[in-house]
Every structure is written in C-alpha cells, then in structure tokens.
Amino acid sequence: MNSAMSCDADPTRAMTEDDEVSDCSDDGISPEIRRLLNTPICIGGRTVQSRLILSPMSGLTHVAFRELLAGFGGCGLMFTEMCSAGAVPHENRRVSAVFRWRDAELDKLVCQIVGSDPAVMAAAARRIAAEGFFGVDLNFGCSVGTICRKNCGAALLKTPDLAVQIVNAVRRAVSIPVFVKFRTGWEDRPQPAADLARRFADAGADALVFHPRVAPDRRTRPPRWQHIADVRQAVTIPVFGNGDVFSGPDLERIMRVSGCDGVSLGRVAVAMPWVFAQWTVGVAPGPDIFRYTLLRHLELLLTHFETRIALRKFRQAALYPAAMFQYGHGFYKKLRNAPDAEQIVAVIHNFFDAAPRSMDRPNMNLFL
Ligand SMILES: Cc1cc2nc3c(=O)[nH]c(=O)nc-3n(C[C@H](O)[C@H](O)[C@H](O)COP(=O)(O)O)c2cc1C
C-alpha cells in the first residue's frame, strides 16, 4: 500500500493524547448516566464492562470496521452484520464477506443470524458457540422487503409463536448468551412488544435490544423511546434501547426516558467510532480525529478485503462521517467518485486541510 495511504498517527492516540476526562458538561452526559454506562452488566452469566454496544449493520459492521472500533475502546459488545442462518454452519470464515472475524475480538463479539426455521437457527447458533463468540443475536427487526418476504426479520413479529419457538430452539442448542433484536412490530402500540418481550425472556433469551419503531416505518419517523420503558418493565433480563441516538444529550435522554439498561448505537458509531470511549469515560477526541479515522478505516478495509470490495465498503461507510460536516454532501460525492484508494486519500486530505466545519448533529439527508 502507498505510504500516503496509511495514517500518520494512530487514531487512538489522536483521541487520547490530551487524556482529558470531562465532567460531562462538554458532551451533555451527566455523571450519573456515565456511571451507569460504566457499571458492568451480567448477560447470561457473563460480564460486559460497558453498556454502550454496537448495533448490527449490514455492509457496515464488518471485521475491518470492528478492528477500527476496538482501537478506540469503550464499546461493551460488537455485533456482526446479519448472517444467513442457513449459510452459517458451512461458511468458510476466510472467504465469507460477513461471517468473518479476528480471534482477538471474539470475547466481545456477538454474531447476528437471520432466518425463520427454528432448527436452522439452532444449527447456526451451535456453530457460533463452537467458534467462541460471546453470544448469538436473533434478527427479528429487519424490515427490508427482501428479508420480510422470506418471513424473516421483522416479519416474524407477525407470527409471534414461531418467533418464540426460534428463541426456544436456539436456547436449547447453546449455552452462550442469546440476544433478541426486535422492534415495536407492525402496529404502533407498545403492548404487543412488551408481551412478546416477556415471552422471549421466558423462552430463554438473555438480553433484548429494542428498536421502538413499527416495521413499515423504516427510519423515516422518530423512534418512540418511551416504548422502550414498556419493554423494560415487562422483563427482568437486560434491555438495550436503540434508535436515533446521535449525541450525548440524546444518550442522556433515551436512558432517562426509557430506564433501559444500556444503549445500542448504530449509524453514529460509523460516523464517529470513538463515541463509545467519549461517552463512557469522557475521553476528548483530538482535532483531526475524522481524518485519521477515515484513513484508518480505508487502511483496515484494504487489509481485510480484496481492493474492489474494500473500496465499495469504504464508500458505503463514508456517508456517515461525511454527514457530520457542512458541505459533507460534496465531500461524500467526491469520495464516491474517486476511482481508487490513492485518490480517495487525496480527497480526504483536501477536505480536511480546508478545516471544514463539523456539526453537532448529522445531516439527516445523508444519514440514511
Ligand atoms: C445500513 C444499515 C444496515 C443495517 N443492518 C442491520 C442488520 O443487519 N441487522 C439488524 O438487526 N439491524 C440492522 N440495521 C438497523 C440498526 O441495527 C439500527 O437498529 C438502526 O440503524 C437504528 O439505530 P441508529 O439510529 O443508532 O442507527 C441496519 C441499519 C443500517 C443503517
């Protein structure tokens, strides 16, 4: 790789060199919530140190991104992209685009599976347990047409008995922690979700990640954080809230409104992978953190994937940090049009050399 492509400085150092621990006033998180975020939590008999966890995201939470994230610290658990349960038992980790990991991350890594047959889901979970993952996560939340048409993801919320059977089958198959990620369902009432949460817990789920939106809603309307409270009150297992947490004040609010045990961060984690460290222990990011992070992300993608795939994945991910800047749209367009890694690096340097203005919240036209 061209030396100009590698980072001049380690992004973690760029963030920690001041080693500042804020008293929360800067990022809007109170000492009380920060203390809670750093209180270890027990999931299925195993301890997780931080209550901020990474959401599973297709095309984004691959092995390269997770290595980037792990470098910053502060993240309690990381989730893979969704993996087809039918494929997992036979998948070659050296070849698979999604069922791929570093051994060093296994103790914090949960593998998400998608499918609708209890026996197939159980077989996938057995392989995941045998490989040494921290846990297995069942995707009952994805509402994209290609998944729902196969009666998978959020479609399973229309057949709660089958969803519960899946939890049961996976629970009987493995002793590692079992997570369920689900959403409000197909009607905008919290009660069915709370009832289902109780059934998932009774069937042996160890933790829930709840996204309070109805299924056809996708991400167009704000999530109803207060509905997380209904799910939280229905069960005694940990409940992680999820949805539209983009800033410290959002994090403070979702935790106060819902009383959730922790929060799963999605898009903001791709935009600013250091937020886990920033929001848990108050480490202040260095001034050039976005530049270093983009360069390091690209470098890691080129290490883990063949060039064409690495560049495609980089272009998908770059949307999120670009959304944090004024004129980020133009920056993103240039990144998307740059034909190779060297030109992507040049675009990154040109943009940040001009000292662009970053924003407190993302441009939602880009943050899809
Ligand atoms: C590009 C993209 C891919 C996603 N892929 C998955 C997935 O594979 N499995 C899943 O359960 N959720 C998936 N999600 C949903 C996220 O896990 C999360 O619930 C959603 O982005 C809301 O959280 P956020 O507002 O913090 O981003 C995806 C979201 C995005 C933006």
The ligand as a MOL file (V3000), in Angstrom:
LIG
                    3D

  0  0  0     0  0            999 V3000
M  V30 BEGIN CTAB
M  V30 COUNTS 31 33 0 0 0
M  V30 BEGIN ATOM
M  V30 1 C -27.0240 0.3640 6.6520 0
M  V30 2 C -27.7490 -0.3170 7.7810 0
M  V30 3 C -27.7490 -1.6850 7.8790 0
M  V30 4 C -28.4270 -2.3260 8.9270 0
M  V30 5 N -28.3510 -3.6890 9.0400 0
M  V30 6 C -28.9240 -4.3080 10.1030 0
M  V30 7 C -28.7430 -5.7060 10.3120 0
M  V30 8 O -28.0260 -6.3870 9.5620 0
M  V30 9 N -29.3740 -6.2680 11.3880 0
M  V30 10 C -30.1330 -5.5400 12.2590 0
M  V30 11 O -30.6760 -6.0970 13.2090 0
M  V30 12 N -30.2990 -4.2140 12.0850 0
M  V30 13 C -29.6900 -3.5880 11.0490 0
M  V30 14 N -29.7820 -2.2330 10.9210 0
M  V30 15 C -30.5210 -1.4580 11.9480 0
M  V30 16 C -29.5450 -0.9780 13.0300 0
M  V30 17 O -29.0300 -2.0600 13.7680 0
M  V30 18 C -30.2340 0.0000 13.9950 0
M  V30 19 O -31.3140 -0.6610 14.6060 0
M  V30 20 C -30.7690 1.2420 13.2720 0
M  V30 21 O -29.7710 1.7980 12.4370 0
M  V30 22 C -31.2380 2.2910 14.2880 0
M  V30 23 O -30.1840 2.6530 15.1340 0
M  V30 24 P -29.3810 4.0720 14.9200 0
M  V30 25 O -30.4330 5.1410 14.8560 0
M  V30 26 O -28.4730 4.1570 16.1080 0
M  V30 27 O -28.6510 3.9650 13.6050 0
M  V30 28 C -29.1370 -1.5730 9.8890 0
M  V30 29 C -29.1130 -0.1740 9.7860 0
M  V30 30 C -28.4200 0.4540 8.7640 0
M  V30 31 C -28.3840 1.9670 8.7040 0
M  V30 END ATOM
M  V30 BEGIN BOND
M  V30 1 1 1 2
M  V30 2 1 2 3
M  V30 3 2 2 30
M  V30 4 2 3 4
M  V30 5 1 4 5
M  V30 6 1 4 28
M  V30 7 2 5 6
M  V30 8 1 6 7
M  V30 9 1 6 13
M  V30 10 2 7 8
M  V30 11 1 7 9
M  V30 12 1 9 10
M  V30 13 2 10 11
M  V30 14 1 10 12
M  V30 15 2 12 13
M  V30 16 1 13 14
M  V30 17 1 14 15
M  V30 18 1 14 28
M  V30 19 1 15 16
M  V30 20 1 16 17
M  V30 21 1 16 18
M  V30 22 1 18 19
M  V30 23 1 18 20
M  V30 24 1 20 21
M  V30 25 1 20 22
M  V30 26 1 22 23
M  V30 27 1 23 24
M  V30 28 2 24 25
M  V30 29 1 24 26
M  V30 30 1 24 27
M  V30 31 2 28 29
M  V30 32 1 29 30
M  V30 33 1 30 31
M  V30 END BOND
M  V30 END CTAB
M  END
